[in-house]
Amino acid sequence: MPLPDSVSVYLVGGAVRDRLLGLPVGDRDFVVVGATPEAMIAAGFRPVGADFPVFLHPETGEEYALARTERKSGRGYKGFVFHAAPDVTLDADLARRDLTINAIAEDADGRLVDPFGGARDLEARVLRHVSPAFVEDPLRVLRVARFAARFSPLGFTVAPETMALMREIAESGELEHLVPERVFVELRKTLEGPRPGVFLRVLRDTGALAVLLPEIDRLYGTPQRPEFHPEVDAGLHQEMVSDMAARLAPGDALVGWAALLHDLGKGITPRHELPKHLRHEFTGLPLVDAVSARFKAPSEFAAMARLVCRHHLEAHRAFELRAATVLGLIESLDAIRRPERIRVFTLACEADKRGRLGRADDDYPQGAYLRECLEEVRAIRAEPWLERGLTGEAIGAAMRAARLEAIAHLCEVHTKG
């Protein structure tokens, strides 16, 4: 049974925006005006919305939401009361959206409905809030920063008046009421994008970084030794590292997370030690653990962030390390059993080394060396010593000696080749 003739359906949001930008269109979302939940179900749509009426198309599985309005009723991004009814207009539904570029609709004939000038802002490459109600949802601070990062390669910037509202939200205390898991979703999406450094800068400029990630906010204004870090400022370094991680491992949030937290110890270096950061790979570990725990990051994210913080300086000095130290590093990563970890580790370390002013195109042979060391180590099996009659600890000792010899040989090849 089809929907009644009085019902209108519009394509909305990201699908319209991305088509107008000439970008690939992913998921398509629709708004339905003039319908009731009963009419949607009668037409074969399957209800899935917990907070407001959302339905899945019986054939395509795409989401169709009844037009709705929202009213602030409490703190946080969940503190809203929604109203969905046949008399809610398309303009009223679009008015509740965050940015003008996300508040454009398209009817079945391809005509745009753009009451807030989103198409104009797409042309001008501006991220601008739809209405003053923007301040009612604190999650929008993160979303706008994420969009700024995502569309930065296209030249987008955040409108000054929108930045002002984001500062207002940061100062209001609303950010502290965000659900940690929801914040991590935004962080993860950002790290999967092309310019997470822009995300950090926008949050920093609005005061939101100090609320959500004070461990990273403290890096800004912290000096580093210019002979190693021509950019000097540790916060700027982190922006560059995060962007480099996105360049080296596109779409890989695990590499991005480890790179994001690798230098937190520099933010608590005693002032009398600056610009040196002695043992920051150790002092940063409690901070790394605290951030991962606060946002309930997946266990592998937490583990790899900790490992990169602790061992990134060893990776940079890989060719200077004794074979036993390299093997110890591999064992610390548990990479013999979990070989995929060496890729994440070396990419995050490479991002650190190349995320510096004037160093973006430097080679990082240490990464290839450590990956080769792991291959050699994993290729050494117990069978030859079993065939010779060795048992127990004797096999372990023989395998370890063979692994150390293989690493030493590789180091010689790399340093002399």
Secondary structure, DSSP 8 states (H G I E B T S, - for coil): ----TT-EEEEETHHHHHHHHT------EEEEES--HHHHHHTT-EE--SSS-EEE-TTT--EEEE-EEEEE-SSSTT-EEEEE-TT--HHHHHHTSSBGGG--EE-TTS-EE-TT-HHHHHHHTEE-BSSGGGGG-THHHHHHHHHHHHHGGGT-EE-HHHHHHHHHHHHHTGGGGS-HHHHHHHHHHHHTSS-HHHHHHHHHHHTHHHHH-HHHHTTTT-B--TTT-TT-BHHHHHHHHHHHHHHHSTT-HHHHHHHHTTTGGGGG--GGGTT--TTHHHHTHHHHHHHHHHTT--HHHHHHHHHHHHHHHHHHTGGGS-HHHHHHHHHHTTTTT-THHHHHHHHHHHHHHHSSTT-TT---HHHHHHHHHHHHHHH--SHHHHHTT--HHHHHHHHHHHHHHHHHHHHHHHHH-
